[in-house]
Amino acid sequence: MSQSPLFTPFQVGAITAPNRLALAPMTRSRAKNPGNVPTDSVVKYYVQRASAGLLITEGSQVSKQGVGYIDTPGIHSAEQVAGWKKVTDAVHAAGGRIFMQLWHVGAISHPFFHNGELPVAPSAVQPQGVKAFTGKGMEEIPTPRALETSEVKAVVEDFRKAAENAKAAGFDGVEIHGANGYLVDQFIQSSTNQRTDEYGGSVENRARFALEVVQAAVDVLGADRVGIRLSPTGTTGGIHDENRLATFSYVTEQLNKFGLAYLHVIEALPGHPMAAKAGQEPVGPALRRAFTGPFILNGGYTQETAEKALENNEADLIAFGVPYIANPDLVERFEQGAALNQPDPATFYGGDDHGYIDYPSLQEQEIEQDIVQK
Protein backbone atom coordinates (compact mmCIF):
# COMPACT_ATOMS: atom_id res chain seq x y z
CA MET A 1 0.00 0.00 0.00
CA SER A 2 1.48 3.35 -1.02
CA GLN A 3 2.05 6.01 1.59
CA SER A 4 -0.62 8.66 2.00
CA PRO A 5 0.47 11.97 0.47
CA LEU A 6 -0.48 13.62 3.78
CA PHE A 7 2.63 12.20 5.41
CA THR A 8 5.20 13.16 2.78
CA PRO A 9 7.48 16.19 3.24
CA PHE A 10 7.08 19.39 1.25
CA GLN A 11 9.14 22.55 0.90
CA VAL A 12 7.12 25.62 1.94
CA GLY A 13 9.30 28.60 1.20
CA ALA A 14 12.23 28.48 3.62
CA ILE A 15 10.56 25.72 5.65
CA THR A 16 10.68 21.97 5.07
CA ALA A 17 7.35 20.62 6.31
CA PRO A 18 7.65 16.93 7.31
CA ASN A 19 4.01 16.37 6.39
CA ARG A 20 1.22 18.12 4.48
CA LEU A 21 -0.96 19.02 7.48
CA ALA A 22 -1.12 22.65 8.59
CA LEU A 23 -2.77 23.99 11.71
CA ALA A 24 -5.25 26.55 10.40
CA PRO A 25 -5.26 29.96 12.09
CA MET A 26 -8.13 29.98 14.60
CA THR A 27 -9.19 32.67 17.04
CA ARG A 28 -9.44 31.12 20.52
CA SER A 29 -9.57 34.31 22.68
CA ARG A 30 -7.29 33.03 25.43
CA ALA A 31 -4.97 36.05 25.82
CA LYS A 32 -6.90 36.94 28.95
CA ASN A 33 -4.92 39.82 30.40
CA PRO A 34 -4.84 43.61 30.02
CA GLY A 35 -2.05 43.54 27.42
CA ASN A 36 -3.40 40.83 25.10
CA VAL A 37 -0.22 38.83 25.77
CA PRO A 38 0.03 35.06 25.07
CA THR A 39 -0.08 33.08 28.32
CA ASP A 40 1.56 29.83 29.40
CA SER A 41 -1.62 28.07 28.25
CA VAL A 42 -1.12 29.51 24.76
CA VAL A 43 2.42 28.12 24.80
CA LYS A 44 1.13 24.66 25.67
CA TYR A 45 -1.62 24.85 23.03
CA TYR A 46 0.84 25.31 20.18
CA VAL A 47 3.42 22.86 21.55
CA GLN A 48 0.72 20.17 21.73
CA ARG A 49 0.20 20.61 17.97
CA ALA A 50 3.88 20.88 16.99
CA SER A 51 3.84 17.70 14.87
CA ALA A 52 1.87 19.54 12.17
CA GLY A 53 3.87 20.25 9.03
CA LEU A 54 3.23 23.94 9.68
CA LEU A 55 1.57 25.79 12.55
CA ILE A 56 -0.17 29.04 11.64
CA THR A 57 -1.15 31.04 14.70
CA GLU A 58 -4.45 32.67 15.43
CA GLY A 59 -4.75 36.13 13.94
CA SER A 60 -2.70 38.59 15.97
CA GLN A 61 -3.47 42.27 15.66
CA VAL A 62 -0.78 44.51 14.21
CA SER A 63 -1.91 47.51 16.27
CA LYS A 64 -4.48 48.57 18.84
CA GLN A 65 -6.52 49.88 15.92
CA GLY A 66 -6.66 46.34 14.51
CA VAL A 67 -8.51 44.79 17.47
CA GLY A 68 -12.03 43.47 17.01
CA TYR A 69 -12.50 40.70 19.58
CA ILE A 70 -11.80 40.36 23.28
CA ASP A 71 -8.79 38.43 24.53
CA THR A 72 -7.06 38.09 21.15
CA PRO A 73 -3.26 38.38 21.18
CA GLY A 74 -1.34 41.15 19.46
CA ILE A 75 2.15 41.62 18.09
CA HIS A 76 2.62 45.37 18.59
CA SER A 77 4.02 45.64 22.13
CA ALA A 78 7.23 44.49 23.79
CA GLU A 79 5.20 42.36 26.21
CA GLN A 80 3.42 40.62 23.34
CA VAL A 81 6.70 39.93 21.57
CA ALA A 82 8.10 38.42 24.77
CA GLY A 83 4.97 36.31 25.22
CA TRP A 84 5.14 34.98 21.67
CA LYS A 85 8.89 34.31 22.05
CA LYS A 86 7.99 31.74 24.71
CA VAL A 87 5.66 30.10 22.18
CA THR A 88 8.18 29.95 19.34
CA ASP A 89 11.00 28.73 21.61
CA ALA A 90 8.82 25.92 22.94
CA VAL A 91 7.48 24.94 19.49
CA HIS A 92 11.00 24.85 18.05
CA ALA A 93 12.23 22.80 21.00
CA ALA A 94 9.43 20.34 20.20
CA GLY A 95 10.60 20.15 16.58
CA GLY A 96 7.86 22.32 15.10
CA ARG A 97 7.63 25.14 12.56
CA ILE A 98 5.40 28.17 13.19
CA PHE A 99 4.18 31.18 11.19
CA MET A 100 2.29 34.09 12.74
CA GLN A 101 -0.89 35.38 11.11
CA LEU A 102 -0.84 39.19 11.01
CA TRP A 103 -4.32 40.66 11.44
CA HIS A 104 -6.24 43.91 11.24
CA VAL A 105 -10.01 43.50 11.47
CA GLY A 106 -10.93 46.86 9.92
CA ALA A 107 -14.69 47.36 10.02
CA ILE A 108 -15.39 44.13 11.96
CA SER A 109 -14.92 45.87 15.29
CA HIS A 110 -16.65 48.16 17.80
CA PRO A 111 -16.00 51.46 19.63
CA PHE A 112 -15.58 49.34 22.80
CA PHE A 113 -12.04 48.58 21.60
CA HIS A 114 -11.18 52.11 20.48
CA ASN A 115 -11.98 54.42 23.38
CA GLY A 116 -15.39 55.15 21.92
CA GLU A 117 -14.06 55.97 18.44
CA LEU A 118 -15.41 54.24 15.34
CA PRO A 119 -13.56 51.32 13.76
CA VAL A 120 -11.77 52.12 10.50
CA ALA A 121 -12.21 50.62 7.05
CA PRO A 122 -11.54 51.37 3.37
CA SER A 123 -15.01 52.94 3.13
CA ALA A 124 -17.93 53.76 5.41
CA VAL A 125 -19.78 50.51 4.71
CA GLN A 126 -21.50 48.83 7.64
CA PRO A 127 -20.83 45.08 7.95
CA GLN A 128 -23.97 42.96 7.67
CA GLY A 129 -24.95 39.81 9.54
CA VAL A 130 -22.17 39.90 12.12
CA LYS A 131 -21.78 41.25 15.65
CA ALA A 132 -18.78 42.31 17.69
CA PHE A 133 -17.58 40.10 20.56
CA THR A 134 -16.82 42.70 23.26
CA GLY A 135 -16.42 42.69 27.02
CA LYS A 136 -20.17 43.37 27.18
CA GLY A 137 -21.07 40.37 25.01
CA MET A 138 -22.22 40.43 21.40
CA GLU A 139 -22.91 43.98 20.18
CA GLU A 140 -24.06 45.58 16.94
CA ILE A 141 -21.25 46.75 14.67
CA PRO A 142 -21.59 50.41 13.61
CA THR A 143 -20.73 51.95 10.26
CA PRO A 144 -16.95 52.43 10.27
CA ARG A 145 -14.95 55.52 9.44
CA ALA A 146 -13.13 55.54 6.09
CA LEU A 147 -9.35 55.78 6.37
CA GLU A 148 -7.64 58.80 4.87
CA THR A 149 -5.02 58.02 2.23
CA SER A 150 -2.20 58.92 4.62
CA GLU A 151 -3.73 56.63 7.23
CA VAL A 152 -3.77 53.72 4.80
CA LYS A 153 -0.04 54.14 4.32
CA ALA A 154 0.37 54.23 8.10
CA VAL A 155 -1.46 50.89 8.41
CA VAL A 156 0.96 49.38 5.89
CA GLU A 157 3.74 50.49 8.24
CA ASP A 158 1.88 48.84 11.14
CA PHE A 159 2.09 45.56 9.22
CA ARG A 160 5.79 46.18 8.56
CA LYS A 161 6.47 46.76 12.25
CA ALA A 162 4.40 43.67 13.13
CA ALA A 163 6.55 41.61 10.77
CA GLU A 164 9.65 42.98 12.51
CA ASN A 165 8.14 42.04 15.86
CA ALA A 166 7.25 38.56 14.62
CA LYS A 167 10.85 38.12 13.51
CA ALA A 168 12.07 39.28 16.91
CA ALA A 169 9.68 36.82 18.55
CA GLY A 170 11.33 33.97 16.66
CA PHE A 171 8.64 33.05 14.15
CA ASP A 172 9.66 31.12 11.04
CA GLY A 173 7.51 33.45 8.95
CA VAL A 174 4.23 35.32 8.79
CA GLU A 175 0.90 34.93 7.04
CA ILE A 176 -0.96 38.08 5.99
CA HIS A 177 -4.63 37.73 6.91
CA GLY A 178 -6.27 38.77 3.65
CA ALA A 179 -9.44 36.72 4.19
CA ASN A 180 -12.72 36.47 6.07
CA GLY A 181 -13.96 40.01 5.48
CA TYR A 182 -11.21 41.76 7.48
CA LEU A 183 -9.25 44.85 6.47
CA VAL A 184 -7.09 43.47 3.64
CA ASP A 185 -10.13 41.67 2.22
CA GLN A 186 -12.22 44.84 2.61
CA PHE A 187 -9.78 46.71 0.38
CA ILE A 188 -9.75 43.97 -2.26
CA GLN A 189 -13.48 43.48 -2.69
CA SER A 190 -15.71 45.98 -4.46
CA SER A 191 -18.61 45.91 -1.98
CA THR A 192 -16.47 47.27 0.86
CA ASN A 193 -14.10 49.45 -1.14
CA GLN A 194 -15.80 52.52 -2.58
CA ARG A 195 -12.73 54.73 -2.49
CA THR A 196 -11.77 57.16 -5.23
CA ASP A 197 -8.07 57.54 -4.38
CA GLU A 198 -5.17 55.28 -5.38
CA TYR A 199 -6.57 52.49 -3.19
CA GLY A 200 -10.03 52.28 -4.79
CA GLY A 201 -11.92 51.91 -8.05
CA SER A 202 -10.07 49.58 -10.42
CA VAL A 203 -9.00 46.12 -9.35
CA GLU A 204 -5.40 47.31 -9.64
CA ASN A 205 -6.14 50.03 -7.07
CA ARG A 206 -8.21 47.79 -4.79
CA ALA A 207 -5.38 45.25 -4.70
CA ARG A 208 -2.77 47.91 -3.93
CA PHE A 209 -3.12 47.82 -0.14
CA ALA A 210 -2.80 44.03 0.02
CA LEU A 211 0.27 44.06 -2.21
CA GLU A 212 1.90 46.88 -0.24
CA VAL A 213 1.32 44.93 2.99
CA VAL A 214 2.89 41.83 1.43
CA GLN A 215 5.83 43.90 0.20
CA ALA A 216 6.34 45.33 3.69
CA ALA A 217 6.51 41.84 5.20
CA VAL A 218 8.79 40.60 2.41
CA ASP A 219 11.13 43.53 3.03
CA VAL A 220 11.51 42.37 6.63
CA LEU A 221 11.52 38.59 6.35
CA GLY A 222 12.21 37.67 2.73
CA ALA A 223 9.56 36.33 0.37
CA ASP A 224 10.19 32.70 1.33
CA ARG A 225 8.99 33.45 4.87
CA VAL A 226 5.77 35.25 3.92
CA GLY A 227 2.40 33.72 3.01
CA ILE A 228 -1.07 35.19 2.56
CA ARG A 229 -4.57 33.89 3.17
CA LEU A 230 -7.51 34.72 0.87
CA SER A 231 -11.19 33.74 0.94
CA PRO A 232 -12.49 34.45 -2.56
CA THR A 233 -16.00 33.12 -1.94
CA GLY A 234 -16.32 34.16 1.71
CA THR A 235 -19.25 36.37 2.69
CA THR A 236 -18.42 37.43 6.27
CA GLY A 237 -19.99 40.80 7.03
CA GLY A 238 -21.84 40.68 3.72
CA ILE A 239 -18.63 41.17 1.74
CA HIS A 240 -18.72 40.39 -1.96
CA ASP A 241 -17.10 41.41 -5.23
CA GLU A 242 -18.69 42.26 -8.55
CA ASN A 243 -16.36 39.74 -10.23
CA ARG A 244 -14.68 37.45 -7.72
CA LEU A 245 -12.89 35.34 -10.30
CA ALA A 246 -11.33 38.31 -12.11
CA THR A 247 -10.47 40.14 -8.88
CA PHE A 248 -8.81 37.26 -7.08
CA SER A 249 -7.12 36.01 -10.24
CA TYR A 250 -5.52 39.44 -10.62
CA VAL A 251 -4.41 39.46 -6.98
CA THR A 252 -2.92 35.98 -7.37
CA GLU A 253 -1.04 36.92 -10.54
CA GLN A 254 0.46 39.91 -8.72
CA LEU A 255 1.41 37.74 -5.74
CA ASN A 256 3.39 35.49 -8.10
CA LYS A 257 5.89 38.33 -8.56
CA PHE A 258 7.06 37.99 -4.96
CA GLY A 259 7.92 34.27 -4.85
CA LEU A 260 6.02 33.81 -1.58
CA ALA A 261 6.22 30.85 0.77
CA TYR A 262 2.58 30.01 0.00
CA LEU A 263 -0.93 31.09 -0.89
CA HIS A 264 -3.53 29.86 1.61
CA VAL A 265 -7.10 29.75 0.29
CA ILE A 266 -10.11 29.09 2.46
CA GLU A 267 -12.92 27.78 0.29
CA ALA A 268 -14.99 25.18 2.06
CA LEU A 269 -16.14 21.91 0.59
CA PRO A 270 -19.85 21.50 -0.31
CA GLY A 271 -21.99 21.02 2.77
CA HIS A 272 -19.71 23.07 5.01
CA PRO A 273 -21.26 26.24 6.58
CA MET A 274 -18.65 28.38 4.78
CA ALA A 275 -19.05 26.67 1.39
CA ALA A 276 -19.79 28.71 -1.72
CA LYS A 277 -23.49 29.47 -2.03
CA ALA A 278 -25.68 27.54 -4.45
CA GLY A 279 -24.99 28.62 -8.01
CA GLN A 280 -21.70 30.26 -7.06
CA GLU A 281 -18.71 28.75 -8.79
CA PRO A 282 -15.67 28.07 -6.60
CA VAL A 283 -12.68 30.29 -7.29
CA GLY A 284 -10.01 28.23 -5.54
CA PRO A 285 -9.27 25.90 -8.49
CA ALA A 286 -8.52 28.88 -10.75
CA LEU A 287 -6.20 30.35 -8.12
CA ARG A 288 -4.44 27.00 -7.80
CA ARG A 289 -3.78 27.02 -11.55
CA ALA A 290 -2.64 30.64 -11.47
CA PHE A 291 -0.36 30.56 -8.42
CA THR A 292 3.18 29.42 -9.06
CA GLY A 293 4.15 28.60 -5.45
CA PRO A 294 2.98 26.26 -2.68
CA PHE A 295 -0.80 26.21 -2.29
CA ILE A 296 -2.70 25.50 0.93
CA LEU A 297 -6.43 24.72 1.02
CA ASN A 298 -8.68 24.94 4.06
CA GLY A 299 -12.38 24.39 4.66
CA GLY A 300 -13.98 21.32 6.22
CA TYR A 301 -11.48 18.69 5.09
CA THR A 302 -11.34 15.18 6.55
CA GLN A 303 -8.39 12.82 6.17
CA GLU A 304 -10.11 11.21 3.19
CA THR A 305 -11.00 14.44 1.38
CA ALA A 306 -7.56 15.90 2.16
CA GLU A 307 -5.78 12.90 0.66
CA LYS A 308 -7.99 13.08 -2.41
CA ALA A 309 -7.24 16.81 -2.84
CA LEU A 310 -3.50 16.18 -2.62
CA GLU A 311 -3.66 13.20 -5.00
CA ASN A 312 -5.60 15.34 -7.49
CA ASN A 313 -3.01 18.14 -7.19
CA GLU A 314 -5.66 20.56 -5.91
CA ALA A 315 -3.25 21.68 -3.18
CA ASP A 316 0.19 21.04 -1.69
CA LEU A 317 -0.91 21.18 1.94
CA ILE A 318 -4.28 21.04 3.70
CA ALA A 319 -4.99 23.22 6.73
CA PHE A 320 -7.22 21.71 9.41
CA GLY A 321 -9.17 23.85 11.85
CA VAL A 322 -11.80 22.25 14.08
CA PRO A 323 -10.20 18.77 13.98
CA TYR A 324 -7.04 20.32 15.44
CA ILE A 325 -8.96 21.95 18.28
CA ALA A 326 -9.94 18.56 19.69
CA ASN A 327 -6.99 16.51 18.44
CA PRO A 328 -3.60 18.06 19.22
CA ASP A 329 -1.90 14.96 17.77
CA LEU A 330 -3.94 14.95 14.57
CA VAL A 331 -0.96 13.80 12.49
CA GLU A 332 -0.46 10.72 14.63
CA ARG A 333 -4.19 9.92 14.73
CA PHE A 334 -4.40 10.10 10.94
CA GLU A 335 -1.26 7.97 10.58
CA GLN A 336 -2.62 5.28 12.89
CA GLY A 337 -6.23 5.44 11.74
CA ALA A 338 -7.22 6.24 15.31
CA ALA A 339 -10.57 7.65 16.38
CA LEU A 340 -10.80 11.43 16.75
CA ASN A 341 -11.84 13.32 19.86
CA GLN A 342 -15.05 15.27 19.31
CA PRO A 343 -14.79 19.07 19.77
CA ASP A 344 -16.96 21.09 22.12
CA PRO A 345 -18.09 24.26 20.26
CA ALA A 346 -19.07 25.92 23.54
CA THR A 347 -15.36 26.22 24.38
CA PHE A 348 -14.08 27.43 21.00
CA TYR A 349 -13.94 31.13 21.95
CA GLY A 350 -12.76 32.37 25.33
CA GLY A 351 -13.05 30.57 28.63
CA ASP A 352 -10.34 28.78 30.59
CA ASP A 353 -8.11 25.82 29.79
CA HIS A 354 -11.09 23.50 29.41
CA GLY A 355 -11.66 22.85 25.75
CA TYR A 356 -8.33 24.49 24.99
CA ILE A 357 -5.40 22.41 26.23
CA ASP A 358 -7.15 19.47 27.92
CA TYR A 359 -8.06 17.35 24.89
CA PRO A 360 -6.10 14.11 25.37
CA SER A 361 -3.50 12.79 22.97
CA LEU A 362 -3.45 9.13 21.98
CA GLN A 363 -0.57 8.58 24.37
CA GLU A 364 -2.49 10.15 27.25
CA GLN A 365 -5.55 8.06 26.44
CA GLU A 366 -3.47 4.88 26.44
CA ILE A 367 -1.96 5.74 29.83
CA GLU A 368 -5.43 6.43 31.21
CA GLN A 369 -6.70 3.09 29.88
CA ASP A 370 -3.76 1.27 31.47
CA ILE A 371 -4.53 2.86 34.83
CA VAL A 372 -8.19 1.87 34.56
CA GLN A 373 -7.33 -1.72 33.63
CA LYS A 374 -4.94 -2.03 36.57
C-alpha positions in Angstrom: 0.0 0.0 0.0 1.5 3.4 -1.0 2.1 6.0 1.6 -0.6 8.7 2.0 0.5 12.0 0.5 -0.5 13.6 3.8 2.6 12.2 5.4 5.2 13.2 2.8 7.5 16.2 3.2 7.1 19.4 1.2 9.1 22.6 0.9 7.1 25.6 1.9 9.3 28.6 1.2 12.2 28.5 3.6 10.6 25.7 5.6 10.7 22.0 5.1 7.3 20.6 6.3 7.7 16.9 7.3 4.0 16.4 6.4 1.2 18.1 4.5 -1.0 19.0 7.5 -1.1 22.6 8.6 -2.8 24.0 11.7 -5.3 26.6 10.4 -5.3 30.0 12.1 -8.1 30.0 14.6 -9.2 32.7 17.0 -9.4 31.1 20.5 -9.6 34.3 22.7 -7.3 33.0 25.4 -5.0 36.0 25.8 -6.9 36.9 29.0 -4.9 39.8 30.4 -4.8 43.6 30.0 -2.1 43.5 27.4 -3.4 40.8 25.1 -0.2 38.8 25.8 0.0 35.1 25.1 -0.1 33.1 28.3 1.6 29.8 29.4 -1.6 28.1 28.3 -1.1 29.5 24.8 2.4 28.1 24.8 1.1 24.7 25.7 -1.6 24.9 23.0 0.8 25.3 20.2 3.4 22.9 21.5 0.7 20.2 21.7 0.2 20.6 18.0 3.9 20.9 17.0 3.8 17.7 14.9 1.9 19.5 12.2 3.9 20.3 9.0 3.2 23.9 9.7 1.6 25.8 12.5 -0.2 29.0 11.6 -1.1 31.0 14.7 -4.4 32.7 15.4 -4.7 36.1 13.9 -2.7 38.6 16.0 -3.5 42.3 15.7 -0.8 44.5 14.2 -1.9 47.5 16.3 -4.5 48.6 18.8 -6.5 49.9 15.9 -6.7 46.3 14.5 -8.5 44.8 17.5 -12.0 43.5 17.0 -12.5 40.7 19.6 -11.8 40.4 23.3 -8.8 38.4 24.5 -7.1 38.1 21.2 -3.3 38.4 21.2 -1.3 41.1 19.5 2.2 41.6 18.1 2.6 45.4 18.6 4.0 45.6 22.1 7.2 44.5 23.8 5.2 42.4 26.2 3.4 40.6 23.3 6.7 39.9 21.6 8.1 38.4 24.8 5.0 36.3 25.2 5.1 35.0 21.7 8.9 34.3 22.0 8.0 31.7 24.7 5.7 30.1 22.2 8.2 29.9 19.3 11.0 28.7 21.6 8.8 25.9 22.9 7.5 24.9 19.5 11.0 24.8 18.0 12.2 22.8 21.0 9.4 20.3 20.2 10.6 20.2 16.6 7.9 22.3 15.1 7.6 25.1 12.6 5.4 28.2 13.2 4.2 31.2 11.2 2.3 34.1 12.7 -0.9 35.4 11.1 -0.8 39.2 11.0 -4.3 40.7 11.4 -6.2 43.9 11.2 -10.0 43.5 11.5 -10.9 46.9 9.9 -14.7 47.4 10.0 -15.4 44.1 12.0 -14.9 45.9 15.3 -16.6 48.2 17.8 -16.0 51.5 19.6 -15.6 49.3 22.8 -12.0 48.6 21.6 -11.2 52.1 20.5 -12.0 54.4 23.4 -15.4 55.1 21.9 -14.1 56.0 18.4 -15.4 54.2 15.3 -13.6 51.3 13.8 -11.8 52.1 10.5 -12.2 50.6 7.0 -11.5 51.4 3.4 -15.0 52.9 3.1 -17.9 53.8 5.4 -19.8 50.5 4.7 -21.5 48.8 7.6 -20.8 45.1 8.0 -24.0 43.0 7.7 -24.9 39.8 9.5 -22.2 39.9 12.1 -21.8 41.3 15.7 -18.8 42.3 17.7 -17.6 40.1 20.6 -16.8 42.7 23.3 -16.4 42.7 27.0 -20.2 43.4 27.2 -21.1 40.4 25.0 -22.2 40.4 21.4 -22.9 44.0 20.2 -24.1 45.6 16.9 -21.2 46.8 14.7 -21.6 50.4 13.6 -20.7 52.0 10.3 -16.9 52.4 10.3 -14.9 55.5 9.4 -13.1 55.5 6.1 -9.4 55.8 6.4 -7.6 58.8 4.9 -5.0 58.0 2.2 -2.2 58.9 4.6 -3.7 56.6 7.2 -3.8 53.7 4.8 0.0 54.1 4.3 0.4 54.2 8.1 -1.5 50.9 8.4 1.0 49.4 5.9 3.7 50.5 8.2 1.9 48.8 11.1 2.1 45.6 9.2 5.8 46.2 8.6 6.5 46.8 12.3 4.4 43.7 13.1 6.6 41.6 10.8 9.6 43.0 12.5 8.1 42.0 15.9 7.2 38.6 14.6 10.9 38.1 13.5 12.1 39.3 16.9 9.7 36.8 18.6 11.3 34.0 16.7 8.6 33.0 14.2 9.7 31.1 11.0 7.5 33.5 9.0 4.2 35.3 8.8 0.9 34.9 7.0 -1.0 38.1 6.0 -4.6 37.7 6.9 -6.3 38.8 3.7 -9.4 36.7 4.2 -12.7 36.5 6.1 -14.0 40.0 5.5 -11.2 41.8 7.5 -9.2 44.9 6.5 -7.1 43.5 3.6 -10.1 41.7 2.2 -12.2 44.8 2.6 -9.8 46.7 0.4 -9.7 44.0 -2.3 -13.5 43.5 -2.7 -15.7 46.0 -4.5 -18.6 45.9 -2.0 -16.5 47.3 0.9 -14.1 49.5 -1.1 -15.8 52.5 -2.6 -12.7 54.7 -2.5 -11.8 57.2 -5.2 -8.1 57.5 -4.4 -5.2 55.3 -5.4 -6.6 52.5 -3.2 -10.0 52.3 -4.8 -11.9 51.9 -8.0 -10.1 49.6 -10.4 -9.0 46.1 -9.3 -5.4 47.3 -9.6 -6.1 50.0 -7.1 -8.2 47.8 -4.8 -5.4 45.3 -4.7 -2.8 47.9 -3.9 -3.1 47.8 -0.1 -2.8 44.0 0.0 0.3 44.1 -2.2 1.9 46.9 -0.2 1.3 44.9 3.0 2.9 41.8 1.4 5.8 43.9 0.2 6.3 45.3 3.7 6.5 41.8 5.2 8.8 40.6 2.4 11.1 43.5 3.0 11.5 42.4 6.6 11.5 38.6 6.3 12.2 37.7 2.7 9.6 36.3 0.4 10.2 32.7 1.3 9.0 33.5 4.9 5.8 35.2 3.9 2.4 33.7 3.0 -1.1 35.2 2.6 -4.6 33.9 3.2 -7.5 34.7 0.9 -11.2 33.7 0.9 -12.5 34.4 -2.6 -16.0 33.1 -1.9 -16.3 34.2 1.7 -19.2 36.4 2.7 -18.4 37.4 6.3 -20.0 40.8 7.0 -21.8 40.7 3.7 -18.6 41.2 1.7 -18.7 40.4 -2.0 -17.1 41.4 -5.2 -18.7 42.3 -8.6 -16.4 39.7 -10.2 -14.7 37.4 -7.7 -12.9 35.3 -10.3 -11.3 38.3 -12.1 -10.5 40.1 -8.9 -8.8 37.3 -7.1 -7.1 36.0 -10.2 -5.5 39.4 -10.6 -4.4 39.5 -7.0 -2.9 36.0 -7.4 -1.0 36.9 -10.5 0.5 39.9 -8.7 1.4 37.7 -5.7 3.4 35.5 -8.1 5.9 38.3 -8.6 7.1 38.0 -5.0 7.9 34.3 -4.9 6.0 33.8 -1.6 6.2 30.9 0.8 2.6 30.0 0.0 -0.9 31.1 -0.9 -3.5 29.9 1.6 -7.1 29.8 0.3 -10.1 29.1 2.5 -12.9 27.8 0.3 -15.0 25.2 2.1 -16.1 21.9 0.6 -19.8 21.5 -0.3 -22.0 21.0 2.8 -19.7 23.1 5.0 -21.3 26.2 6.6 -18.6 28.4 4.8 -19.0 26.7 1.4 -19.8 28.7 -1.7 -23.5 29.5 -2.0 -25.7 27.5 -4.4 -25.0 28.6 -8.0 -21.7 30.3 -7.1 -18.7 28.8 -8.8 -15.7 28.1 -6.6 -12.7 30.3 -7.3 -10.0 28.2 -5.5 -9.3 25.9 -8.5 -8.5 28.9 -10.7 -6.2 30.3 -8.1 -4.4 27.0 -7.8 -3.8 27.0 -11.5 -2.6 30.6 -11.5 -0.4 30.6 -8.4 3.2 29.4 -9.1 4.1 28.6 -5.5 3.0 26.3 -2.7 -0.8 26.2 -2.3 -2.7 25.5 0.9 -6.4 24.7 1.0 -8.7 24.9 4.1 -12.4 24.4 4.7 -14.0 21.3 6.2 -11.5 18.7 5.1 -11.3 15.2 6.5 -8.4 12.8 6.2 -10.1 11.2 3.2 -11.0 14.4 1.4 -7.6 15.9 2.2 -5.8 12.9 0.7 -8.0 13.1 -2.4 -7.2 16.8 -2.8 -3.5 16.2 -2.6 -3.7 13.2 -5.0 -5.6 15.3 -7.5 -3.0 18.1 -7.2 -5.7 20.6 -5.9 -3.2 21.7 -3.2 0.2 21.0 -1.7 -0.9 21.2 1.9 -4.3 21.0 3.7 -5.0 23.2 6.7 -7.2 21.7 9.4 -9.2 23.9 11.8 -11.8 22.2 14.1 -10.2 18.8 14.0 -7.0 20.3 15.4 -9.0 21.9 18.3 -9.9 18.6 19.7 -7.0 16.5 18.4 -3.6 18.1 19.2 -1.9 15.0 17.8 -3.9 14.9 14.6 -1.0 13.8 12.5 -0.5 10.7 14.6 -4.2 9.9 14.7 -4.4 10.1 10.9 -1.3 8.0 10.6 -2.6 5.3 12.9 -6.2 5.4 11.7 -7.2 6.2 15.3 -10.6 7.7 16.4 -10.8 11.4 16.8 -11.8 13.3 19.9 -15.1 15.3 19.3 -14.8 19.1 19.8 -17.0 21.1 22.1 -18.1 24.3 20.3 -19.1 25.9 23.5 -15.4 26.2 24.4 -14.1 27.4 21.0 -13.9 31.1 21.9 -12.8 32.4 25.3 -13.0 30.6 28.6 -10.3 28.8 30.6 -8.1 25.8 29.8 -11.1 23.5 29.4 -11.7 22.9 25.7 -8.3 24.5 25.0 -5.4 22.4 26.2 -7.1 19.5 27.9 -8.1 17.4 24.9 -6.1 14.1 25.4 -3.5 12.8 23.0 -3.4 9.1 22.0 -0.6 8.6 24.4 -2.5 10.1 27.2 -5.5 8.1 26.4 -3.5 4.9 26.4 -2.0 5.7 29.8 -5.4 6.4 31.2 -6.7 3.1 29.9 -3.8 1.3 31.5 -4.5 2.9 34.8 -8.2 1.9 34.6 -7.3 -1.7 33.6 -4.9 -2.0 36.6 
